[in-house]
Amino acid sequence: MKSWNRFKNSYLLYSFKRDPVAILSFCVLSILVIISILAPVITPYNTYDSATFDIMDAETPPAWMEGGSKSFLLGTDIQGRDLLSTMIYGLRVSLLIGVGAVLFQALVGILVGLLSGYLGGKLDALLMRIADIQFSIPYLIVAIFTSAIFKLAFGVGRYAELAVPLLIIIIGMSEWPKYARTVRASVLGEKNKEYVEAARVIGISRWHIMYRHVLPNTLTPVLVISTIQVAEAVMSEAALSFLGLGMPITKPSLGSLIRAGFEYIFSGSWWITFFPGALLVIFILVILLLGDWLRDVLNPKLYKG
Amino acid sequence: MFAFIVRRIIQAILVMLVIGLVGFVIQHQIGDPIRDLVGERVTPAEREVIRDQLGLNDPFYVQYFRFVKNACQGDLGLSFFYKKPALKVIVSKAPATIELVIVTALILIIISIPAGIYSAIYPKSWFSRIVMAASTIGVAIPVFLTAIALIYLFGVELNWLPSYGRGETVNIWGWESGFFTWDGLKHLILPSVSLSSIMLPLFIRLVRAEMMEVLETEYIKFAWAKGLHRERVWYIHAFKNTLLPVITVFGVQLGILFAFTILTETVFQWQGMGFMFLEAVERSDTSLLVAYLVVVGVIFVVVNTVVDIVYGFVNPMVRIAGTK
């Protein structure tokens, strides 16, 4: 109750209420997230069960167009699956991988940043050199290479089975340096402050200071970049799936749906590409807008342009 | 300064050795050099003989050393699919990618600088508002969606522009160029426009932000006070100082542009290095894949090292920070 009151009077909520763009994106994002979590309950068809769809229904246009069917609101894809249901399941997969990858990279990045910032010395030099070197290669190239190597190593079938955890690891590993650098920078700012010194004077152990005292004070910038990172991870996943290095078409994410639909665009079946594409853009856009807003509110000093 | 250069070069070599090790392990563990050489129809006993002759039963470090030695001499193995040295295949595909990147860079410069400057000078005009809104949305659109939309609009519906392949090319001293035929240029339009769409929002915002910052500085105020013509203040005095950070970022972004060519080339069936790489993955052409990894690694390491050393010359803080 007390923390709720604190939240109610906070600057965060105040500026949120005054920003129509933030409110709108937050609403859209919440709706999308709720829909994708409730996917098995609200979708008219279960697209993972091949008994529920019929290849004869393939490439049915949306319901309002000529030749459309009332039972498929947005039409069907190339395998005869209801496009709306497939998209909702796809959004679920994209969201799962996006959030999973960010949690993974945050875990790795925070650990590395904390260790190298707080302990310093040789370890710091080594870890930061590694981060620098990886940072100098675009993350998308790293992700594409790693997924290609994994695909060859596991074989196509096995890769398709393990796609979700593998993609989380691949995308996570390709972006951890951003977290490591951010956390290290704020640890360096915090560790010479008086409260750390005081904690050291009363004899608290190094690890305890690191986790209980320094870490919480470095989390604001982490929160700020996390929102943007989710958008970036969703984009990476879509790109990998579009290249055929991500989710298989039997369990499609939005990216693999677009890839499948693209082959049929020349025959005029635009809806298989258009609707998943539009959903993907809206999803990324609202996360980016929220991220921008959050950055401006929590970190006004960073704001530029 | 000399010590700084030596340190950077040693680091570059170390990184290359690590990339080489990754490539070597892939080739060793996933690929099968015997299959690459003789195909599937050879008995296991004969395979074992070839294995011995090729030294594939040697200890790991001996083979790694041999791999590095060969790589230094430009021998990155044979491509299983093309039946040619992998490096040769990559070099033959490079012009397509390089031309795509050149045209994209030109489009970026031609659009982002005027648009950025205009929206910095007149931030409240309707044109600037549209540009800023468009660049916010533009960041959220993946490059392959832009490409598909362009193909659908100009390739399928209007049928104005070709949507796949490079078209007619001319061979100039071994360089397959699409710059000199009408057909080749027409094929370049859609891929380069969609590739530039991924960077345009960033560059317009960057030019605008830098220009706005420069316009607030003292020396611009002084230029106004001198009563200079406003075109002169904007385009000569302010613009010059906008350019430096823009060029720096441009250099960094070129590498990222290179990553996005893989996506663009796939959509447009553009016969460049990125398309070749994905084909190699699909065909399990391990040697070609490893060769591509090494080549891209060399490009990035060399570019980064050169940039760092140039920075070291220009800005002493970089080389002092490095000694810590």
HADDOCK unambig.tbl for C-alpha pairs under 7 A between the chains (distance, minus, plus):
assign (segid A and resid 137 and name CA) (segid B and resid 300 and name CA) 6.81 0.50 0.50
assign (segid A and resid 138 and name CA) (segid B and resid 255 and name CA) 6.85 0.50 0.50
assign (segid A and resid 138 and name CA) (segid B and resid 256 and name CA) 5.45 0.50 0.50
assign (segid A and resid 138 and name CA) (segid B and resid 259 and name CA) 6.93 0.50 0.50
assign (segid A and resid 140 and name CA) (segid B and resid 259 and name CA) 6.34 0.50 0.50
assign (segid A and resid 141 and name CA) (segid B and resid 259 and name CA) 5.42 0.50 0.50
assign (segid A and resid 148 and name CA) (segid B and resid 281 and name CA) 6.27 0.50 0.50
assign (segid A and resid 152 and name CA) (segid B and resid 30 and name CA) 6.83 0.50 0.50
assign (segid A and resid 152 and name CA) (segid B and resid 284 and name CA) 6.57 0.50 0.50
assign (segid A and resid 153 and name CA) (segid B and resid 30 and name CA) 5.79 0.50 0.50
assign (segid A and resid 235 and name CA) (segid B and resid 142 and name CA) 6.85 0.50 0.50
assign (segid A and resid 243 and name CA) (segid B and resid 263 and name CA) 6.96 0.50 0.50
assign (segid A and resid 266 and name CA) (segid B and resid 156 and name CA) 6.26 0.50 0.50
assign (segid A and resid 277 and name CA) (segid B and resid 145 and name CA) 6.69 0.50 0.50
assign (segid A and resid 281 and name CA) (segid B and resid 140 and name CA) 5.69 0.50 0.50
assign (segid A and resid 281 and name CA) (segid B and resid 141 and name CA) 5.51 0.50 0.50
assign (segid A and resid 284 and name CA) (segid B and resid 140 and name CA) 5.58 0.50 0.50
assign (segid A and resid 285 and name CA) (segid B and resid 137 and name CA) 6.62 0.50 0.50
assign (segid A and resid 285 and name CA) (segid B and resid 140 and name CA) 5.13 0.50 0.50
assign (segid A and resid 305 and name CA) (segid B and resid 209 and name CA) 4.77 0.50 0.50
